[in-house]
Amino acid sequence: MLSEPTEPALKSLAEMPLAPIDRQTSLGELAYTSLKEAIVRGEFSAGQKLTVRAVAQALEVSTTPARDAIMRLIGEGALVNAGPKTVIVPPLTKAALDEVTSIRLVLEGLAARIAAEKAPRQLVEQLKALQMQINAELDNRNYSAVLKANKAFHFAIYDTAQMPRLTAMIESLWVRIGPSLNDLYPEFATSRVGVSNHMEAIAGLESADQARVQAAIEKDIRDGYRRLVTRAD
């Protein structure tokens, strides 16, 4: 059973990357979805502590759905118990990084290739708008916003493949890798490696070149890996 320590264990409530949730459906499910999405987007850093109370206050729910969401994410490996009063976002070991990256290359490469065949024109426009947002936030050094837009960019492509089971598997990998994406910055903001990969993917979608889109996404994953592996335990 998770306890609720009285000492500060997380950022101040004002800095919690969670928004109040709609109460019209299951609060437990909504709390889980909101917390999981924040983890996927890299809103929480690897090693960061969470408490039931802080999550409940940020979502404006009682401690029961917050606790249920945390326990569910512990079961999925997105969070871990690090002590009787501590739940943390787990750091990514090199072994885990190697495994996750290998699987990402296969699954995300496949999704990108299929998406290139099915992509409507509006997807290209959507991705261009997201990339403009990414560029602006890189200039502003607002890396939290960059990560949010980056996640939206990738999953706009993967969703276009119209393979929900494949997308769900990819999302489960991002739950594990998401918190470590914070470690890509500020280096990626300077090199803009990710920007060039995204632009290459957009160009491939415009020309319906499946191999080009797949290669761009795979390169994006590999470039991130080269940075992350220097920080893995």
C-alpha positions, 0 to 999 in steps of 0.5 A, a space after each residue: 500500500 502506498 503511503 503519503 509522506 508529509 515531506 515534499 517529494 515532488 515539484 510544487 503543485 504549480 509545477 506539476 505537469 498535470 491538469 484537472 480531469 473531467 469527472 464525467 467518466 471513471 476517475 481512476 481511468 482518467 487519472 491513469 490516462 493523464 499520468 501515463 500521457 505525462 510520462 510518455 511525453 517526458 514531463 517527468 524526469 527519470 528518478 523523479 519522485 511522486 506522491 499520491 497526494 501531489 498527483 491527486 492535488 494536481 488532477 483535482 481528484 481524491 487520493 483513491 483514483 490517484 493511488 489506483 493510477 500509480 499502482 497500475 503504472 507500477 504494474 506496467 513498469 512505468 513507475 517503481 516503488 523505491 521505498 516504503 514512502 517513495 515512488 519514482 520514475 525509473 531511470 533507464 539502464 543501458 540494458 533496458 535502453 538497448 532493448 527498447 531501442 531495438 524494438 522501437 526501430 522495428 515497430 516505429 519503422 513499420 508504422 512509419 512505412 505503412 503511414 507513408 502509404 496511407 497519409 492524407 495531405 492534411 497530415 503533412 500540414 499537421 506535421 509542418 505546424 507541429 514542427 514550427 511549434 517545436 522550432 519555436 519552443 527550441 528557440 525559447 528553450 522550453 523543452 517540456 513543450 518541445 517534448 509534448 510537440 515531439 510526441 504529437 509529431 511521432 504519433 500523428 504518423 503512427 496513428 495514420 498507419 491505422 493499426 491500433 495494436 501497433 500504436 499501443 505497443 509503441 506507446 508502451 515503449 514510450 512509457 519506458 523511454 519518455 522520461 529519459 528524453 529530457 536528457 536529449 536537451 539542451 544538446 538537441 536544441 543546439 544541434 537540431 538533429 531531430 529537426 532535420 530528421 523530422 523534415 526528412 520524414 515530412 518530405 518523404 510523406 509528401 512524395 509518398 516515399 515509404 522507405 524515406 519516411 521509415 529511414 527518417 524515423 529510424 535515424 531519429 531513434 538512433 540519434 536519440 539513442 547515441 545521446 541517451 546511452 551516454 547517460 544510461 546507468 
